[in-house]
């Protein structure tokens, strides 16, 4: 119960400080993973609300591709209509919260058998973090 109150308070604080994202804010490449760090995703959105979603569910299986046919944004609520591109990709839903610079989405099977929380960040932000860490590792290995 306490955890639920803390999460609610954090969400209220975030939405009172951050302005709602716009489709222009969302029009970029996003990368993120689920909380278990087992699978990873790449989401690319255009300003018109279309794009692609690629998910690597498990490391031993190939990534699955989805076409984003429509994005609906109302305040902080984001819903993506997606359709499988790959024959092996199951039907999924994608919905959650959109903030400038971060997406907190739930991705799940339309069968209702599974769902996962995924946090997305802009790809350029993630890549700059990776580059900084790798650069520092190179510096240390040269000593």
Contact map, one row per residue, 1 for C-alpha under 8 A:
11111000000000000000000000000000000000000000000000000000000000000000000000000000000000000000000000000000000000000000000000000000000000000000000
11111100000000000000000000000000000000000000000000000000000000000000000000000000000000000000000000000000000000000000000000000000000000000000000
11111110000000000000000000000000000000000000000000000000000000000000000000000000000000000000000000000000000000000000000000000000000000000000000
11111111000000000000000000000000000000000000000000000000000000000000000000000000000000000000000000000000000000000000000000000000000000000000000
11111111100000000000000000000000000000000000000000000000000000000000000000000000000000000000000000000000000000000000000000000000000000000000000
01111111110000000000000000000000000000000000000000000000000000000000000000000000000000000000000000000000000000000000000000000000000000000000000
00111111111000000000000000000000000000000000000000000000000000000000000000000000000000000000000000000000000000000000000000000000000000000000000
00011111111100000000000000000000000000000000000000000000000000000000000000000000000000000000000000000000000000000000000000000000000000000000000
00001111111110000000000000000000000000000000000000000000000000000000000000000000000000000000000000000000000000000000000000000000000000000000000
00000111111111000000000000000000000000000000000000000000000000000000000000000000000000000000000000000000000000000000000000000000000000000000000
00000011111111100000000000000000000000000000000000000000000000000000000000000000000000000000000000000000000000000000000000000000000000000000000
00000001111111110000000000000000000000000000000000000000000000000000000000000000000000000000000000000000000000000000000000000000000000000000000
00000000111111111000000000000000000000000000000000000000000000000000000000000000000000000000000000000000000000000000000000000000000000000000000
00000000011111111100000000000000000000000000000000000000000000000000000000000000000000000000000000000000000000000000000000000000000000000000000
00000000001111111111000000000000000000000000000000000000000000000000000000010000000000000000000000000000000000000000000000000000000000000000000
00000000000111111110000000000000000000000000000000000000000000000000000000000000000000000000000000000000000000000000000000000000000000000000000
00000000000011111110000000000000000000000000000000000000000000000000000000000000000000000000000000000000000000000000000000000000000000000000000
00000000000001111111000000000000000000000000000000000000000000000000000000000000000000000000000000110000000000000000000000000000000000000000000
00000000000000111111100000000000000000000000000000000000000000000000000000000000000000000000000000110000000000000000000000000000000000000000000
00000000000000100111110000000000000000000000000000000000000000000000000000110000000000000000000001110000000000000000000000000000000000000000000
00000000000000000011111011000000000000000000000000000000000000000000000000110000000000000000000001110000000000000000000000000000000000000000000
00000000000000000001111111000000000000000000000000000000000000000000000010000000000000000000000000010000000000000000000000000000000000000000000
00000000000000000000111111100000000000000000001110000000000000000000000010000000000000000000000000000000000000000000000000000000000000000000000
00000000000000000000011111100000000000000000001000000000000000000000000000000000000000000000000000000000000000000000000000000000000000000000000
00000000000000000000111111110000000000000000000000000000000000000000000000000000000000000000000000011000000000000000000000000000000000000000000
00000000000000000000111111110000000000000000111000000000000000000000000000000000000000000000000000010000000000000000000000000000000000000000000
00000000000000000000001111111000000000000001111010000000000000000000000000000000000000000000000000000000000000000000000000000000000000000000000
00000000000000000000000011111100000000000001110000000000000000000000000000000000000000000000000000000000000000000000000001000000000000000000000
00000000000000000000000000111110000000000111100000000000000000000000000000000000000000000000000000000000000000000000000001110000000000000000000
00000000000000000000000000011111000000000111000000000000000000000000000000000000000000000000000000000000000000000000000111100000000000000000000
00000000000000000000000000001111100000011110000000000000000000000000000000000000000000000000000000000000000000000000000111100100000000000000000
00000000000000000000000000000111110000011100000000000000000000000000000000000000000000000000000000000000000000000000011110000000000000000000000
00000000000000000000000000000011111011111000000000000000000000000000000000000000000000000000000000000000000000000000011100000000000000000000000
00000000000000000000000000000001111111110000000000000000000000000000000000000000000000000000000000000000000000000001111000000000000000000000000
00000000000000000000000000000000111111000000000000000000000000000000000000000000000000000000000000000000000000000001110000000000000000000000000
00000000000000000000000000000000011111100000000000000000000000000000000000000000000000000000000000000000000000000000000000000000000000000000000
00000000000000000000000000000000111111110000000000000000000000000000000000000000000000000000000000000000000000000000000000000000000000000000000
00000000000000000000000000000000111111110000000000000000111000000000000000000000000000000000000000000000000000000000000000000000000000000000000
00000000000000000000000000000000110111111000000000000011111000000000000000000000000000000000000000000000000000000000000000000000000000000000000
00000000000000000000000000000011110011111100000000000011100000000000000000000000000000000000000000000000000000000000000000000000000000000000000
00000000000000000000000000000011100000111110000000001111000000000000000000000000000000000000000000000000000000000000000000000000000000000000000
00000000000000000000000000001111000000011111000000001110000000000000000000000000000000000000000000000000000000000000000000000000000000000000000
00000000000000000000000000001110000000001111100000111100000000000000000000000000000000000000000000000000000000000000000000000000000000000000000
00000000000000000000000000111100000000000111110000111000000000000000000000000000000000000000000000000000000000000000000000000000000000000000000
00000000000000000000000001111000000000000011111011110000000000000001000000000000000000000000000000000000000000000000000000000000000000000000000
00000000000000000000000001110000000000000001111111100000000000000000000000000000000000000000000000000000000000000000000000000000000000000000000
00000000000000000000001101100000000000000000111111000000000000000000000000000000000000000000000000000000000000000000000000000000000000000000000
00000000000000000000001000000000000000000000011111000000000000000000000000000000000000000000000000000000000000000000000000000000000000000000000
00000000000000000000001000100000000000000000111111100000000000000001111100000000000000000000000000000000000000000000000000000000000000000000000
00000000000000000000000000000000000000000000111111110000000000000011111000000000000000000000000000000000000000000000000000000000000000000000000
00000000000000000000000000000000000000000011110011111000000000000011100000000000000000000000000000000000000000000000000000000000000000000000000
00000000000000000000000000000000000000000011100001111100000000001111000000000000000000000000000000000000000000000000000000000000000000000000000
00000000000000000000000000000000000000001111000000111110000000001111000000000000000000000000000000000000000000000000000000000000000000000000000
00000000000000000000000000000000000000001110000000011111000000111100000000000000000000000000000000000000000000000000000000000000000000000000000
00000000000000000000000000000000000000111100000000001111100000111000000000000000000000000000000000000000000000000000000000000000000000000000000
00000000000000000000000000000000000000111000000000000111111011110000000000000000000000000000000000000000000000000000000000000000000000000000000
00000000000000000000000000000000000001110000000000000011111010110000000000000000000000000000000000000000000000000000000000000000000000000000000
00000000000000000000000000000000000001100000000000000001111111000000000000000000000000000000000000000000000000000000000000000000000000000000000
00000000000000000000000000000000000001100000000000000001111111000000000000000000000000000000000000000000000000000000000000000000000000000000000
00000000000000000000000000000000000000000000000000000000011111000000000000000000000000000000000000000000000000000000000000000000000000000000000
00000000000000000000000000000000000000000000000000000001111111100000000000000000000000000000000000000000000000000000000000000000000000000000000
00000000000000000000000000000000000000000000000000000001011111110000000000000000000000000000000000000000000000000000000000000000000000000000000
00000000000000000000000000000000000000000000000000000111100011111000000000000000000000000000000000000000000000000000000000000000000000000000000
00000000000000000000000000000000000000000000000000000111100001111100000000000000000111011000000000000000000000000000000000000000000000000000000
00000000000000000000000000000000000000000000000000011110000000111110000000000000000111001000000000000000000000000000000000000000000000000000000
00000000000000000000000000000000000000000000000000011100000000011111000000000000011111001000000000000000000000000000000000000000000000000000000
00000000000000000000000000000000000000000000000001111000000000001111100000000000011110000000000000000000000000000000000000000000000000000000000
00000000000000000000000000000000000000000000100011111000000000000111111000000001111000000000000000000000000000000000000000000000000000000000000
00000000000000000000000000000000000000000000000011100000000000000011111000000001111000000000000000000000000000000000000000000000000000000000000
00000000000000000000000000000000000000000000000011000000000000000001111100000001110000000000000000000000000000000000000000000000000000000000000
00000000000000000000000000000000000000000000000011000000000000000001111110000111100000000000000000000000000000000000000000000000000000000000000
00000000000000000000000000000000000000000000000010000000000000000000011111001111000000000000000000000000000000000000000000000000000000000000000
00000000000000000000011000000000000000000000000000000000000000000000001111111110000000000000000000000000000000000000000000000000000000000000000
00000000000000000000000000000000000000000000000000000000000000000000000111111100000000000000000000000000000000000000000000000000000000000000000
00000000000000000001100000000000000000000000000000000000000000000000000011111000000000000000000000000000000000000000000000000000000000000000000
00000000000000100001100000000000000000000000000000000000000000000000000011111100000000000000000011100000000000000000000000000000000000000000000
00000000000000000000000000000000000000000000000000000000000000000000000111111110000000000000001111000000000000000000000000000000000000000000000
00000000000000000000000000000000000000000000000000000000000000000000001111011111000000000000001111000000000000000000000000000000000000000000000
00000000000000000000000000000000000000000000000000000000000000000000001110001111100000000000011100000000000000000000000000000000000000000000000
00000000000000000000000000000000000000000000000000000000000000000001111100000111110000000000111000000000000000000000000000000000000000000000000
00000000000000000000000000000000000000000000000000000000000000000001111000000011111000000000110000000000000000000000000000000000000000000000000
00000000000000000000000000000000000000000000000000000000000000000111110000000001111100000001110000000000000000000000000000000000000000000000000
00000000000000000000000000000000000000000000000000000000000000000111100000000000111110000011000000000000000000000000000000000000000000000000000
00000000000000000000000000000000000000000000000000000000000000011110000000000000011111101110000000000000000000000000000000000000000000000000000
00000000000000000000000000000000000000000000000000000000000000011110000000000000001111101000000000000000000000000000000000000000000000000000000
00000000000000000000000000000000000000000000000000000000000000011100000000000000000111111000000000000000000000000000000000000000000000000000000
00000000000000000000000000000000000000000000000000000000000000000000000000000000000111111000000000000000000000000000000000000000000000000000000
00000000000000000000000000000000000000000000000000000000000000010000000000000000000001111100000000000000000000000000000000000000000000000000000
00000000000000000000000000000000000000000000000000000000000000011100000000000000000111111110000000000000000000000000000000000000000000000000000
00000000000000000000000000000000000000000000000000000000000000000000000000000000000100011111000000000000000010000000000000000000000000000000000
00000000000000000000000000000000000000000000000000000000000000000000000000000000001100001111100000000000000011100000000000000000000000000000000
00000000000000000000000000000000000000000000000000000000000000000000000000000000011000000111110000000000001111000000000000000000000000000000000
00000000000000000000000000000000000000000000000000000000000000000000000000000001110000000011111000000000011111000000000000000000000000000000000
00000000000000000000000000000000000000000000000000000000000000000000000000000011110000000001111100000000111100000000000000000000000000000000000
00000000000000000000000000000000000000000000000000000000000000000000000000001111000000000000111110000000111000000000000000000000000000000000000
00000000000000000000000000000000000000000000000000000000000000000000000000001110000000000000011111000011110000000000000000000000000000000000000
00000000000000000000000000000000000000000000000000000000000000000000000000011100000000000000001111100011100000000000000000000000000000000000000
00000000000000000001100000000000000000000000000000000000000000000000000000011100000000000000000111110111100000000000000000000000000000000000000
00000000000000000111100000000000000000000000000000000000000000000000000000010000000000000000000011111110000000000000000000000000000000000000000
00000000000000000111110011000000000000000000000000000000000000000000000000000000000000000000000001111100000000000000000000000000000000000000000
00000000000000000000000010000000000000000000000000000000000000000000000000000000000000000000000000111110000000000000000011000000000000000000000
00000000000000000000000000000000000000000000000000000000000000000000000000000000000000000000000001111111000000000000001111000000000000000000000
00000000000000000000000000000000000000000000000000000000000000000000000000000000000000000000000111101111100000000000011110000000000000000000000
00000000000000000000000000000000000000000000000000000000000000000000000000000000000000000000000111000111110000000000111100000000000000000000000
00000000000000000000000000000000000000000000000000000000000000000000000000000000000000000000011111000011111000000000111100000000000000000000000
00000000000000000000000000000000000000000000000000000000000000000000000000000000000000000000111100000001111100000011110000000000000000000000000
00000000000000000000000000000000000000000000000000000000000000000000000000000000000000000001111000000000111110000011110000000000000000000000000
00000000000000000000000000000000000000000000000000000000000000000000000000000000000000000001110000000000011111011111000000000000000000000000000
00000000000000000000000000000000000000000000000000000000000000000000000000000000000000000111100000000000001111111110000000000000000000000000000
00000000000000000000000000000000000000000000000000000000000000000000000000000000000000000011100000000000000111111000000000000000000000000000000
00000000000000000000000000000000000000000000000000000000000000000000000000000000000000000010000000000000000011111100000000000000000000000000000
00000000000000000000000000000000000000000000000000000000000000000000000000000000000000000000000000000000000111111110000000000000000000000000000
00000000000000000000000000000000000000000000000000000000000000000000000000000000000000000000000000000000000111111110000000000000000000000000000
00000000000000000000000000000000000000000000000000000000000000000000000000000000000000000000000000000000000110111111000000000000000000000000000
00000000000000000000000000000000000000000000000000000000000000000000000000000000000000000000000000000000011110011111100000000000000000000000000
00000000000000000000000000000000011000000000000000000000000000000000000000000000000000000000000000000000011100000111110000000000000000000000000
00000000000000000000000000000000011000000000000000000000000000000000000000000000000000000000000000000001111000000011111000000000000000000000000
00000000000000000000000000000001111000000000000000000000000000000000000000000000000000000000000000000011111000000001111100000000000000000000000
00000000000000000000000000000001110000000000000000000000000000000000000000000000000000000000000000000111100000000000111110000000000000000000000
00000000000000000000000000000111100000000000000000000000000000000000000000000000000000000000000000000111100000000000011111000000000000000000000
00000000000000000000000000000111000000000000000000000000000000000000000000000000000000000000000000001110000000000000001111101100000000000000000
00000000000000000000000000011110000000000000000000000000000000000000000000000000000000000000000000001100000000000000000111111100000000000000000
00000000000000000000000000001110000000000000000000000000000000000000000000000000000000000000000000000000000000000000000011111110000000000000000
00000000000000000000000000001000000000000000000000000000000000000000000000000000000000000000000000000000000000000000000001111111000000000000000
00000000000000000000000000000000000000000000000000000000000000000000000000000000000000000000000000000000000000000000000011111111100000000000000
00000000000000000000000000000010000000000000000000000000000000000000000000000000000000000000000000000000000000000000000011111111110000000000000
00000000000000000000000000000000000000000000000000000000000000000000000000000000000000000000000000000000000000000000000000111111111000000000000
00000000000000000000000000000000000000000000000000000000000000000000000000000000000000000000000000000000000000000000000000011111111100000000000
00000000000000000000000000000000000000000000000000000000000000000000000000000000000000000000000000000000000000000000000000001111111110000000000
00000000000000000000000000000000000000000000000000000000000000000000000000000000000000000000000000000000000000000000000000000111111111000000000
00000000000000000000000000000000000000000000000000000000000000000000000000000000000000000000000000000000000000000000000000000011111111100000000
00000000000000000000000000000000000000000000000000000000000000000000000000000000000000000000000000000000000000000000000000000001111111110000000
00000000000000000000000000000000000000000000000000000000000000000000000000000000000000000000000000000000000000000000000000000000111111111000000
00000000000000000000000000000000000000000000000000000000000000000000000000000000000000000000000000000000000000000000000000000000011111111100000
00000000000000000000000000000000000000000000000000000000000000000000000000000000000000000000000000000000000000000000000000000000001111111110000
00000000000000000000000000000000000000000000000000000000000000000000000000000000000000000000000000000000000000000000000000000000000111111111000
00000000000000000000000000000000000000000000000000000000000000000000000000000000000000000000000000000000000000000000000000000000000011111111100
00000000000000000000000000000000000000000000000000000000000000000000000000000000000000000000000000000000000000000000000000000000000001111111110
00000000000000000000000000000000000000000000000000000000000000000000000000000000000000000000000000000000000000000000000000000000000000111111111
00000000000000000000000000000000000000000000000000000000000000000000000000000000000000000000000000000000000000000000000000000000000000011111111
00000000000000000000000000000000000000000000000000000000000000000000000000000000000000000000000000000000000000000000000000000000000000001111111
00000000000000000000000000000000000000000000000000000000000000000000000000000000000000000000000000000000000000000000000000000000000000000111111
00000000000000000000000000000000000000000000000000000000000000000000000000000000000000000000000000000000000000000000000000000000000000000011111
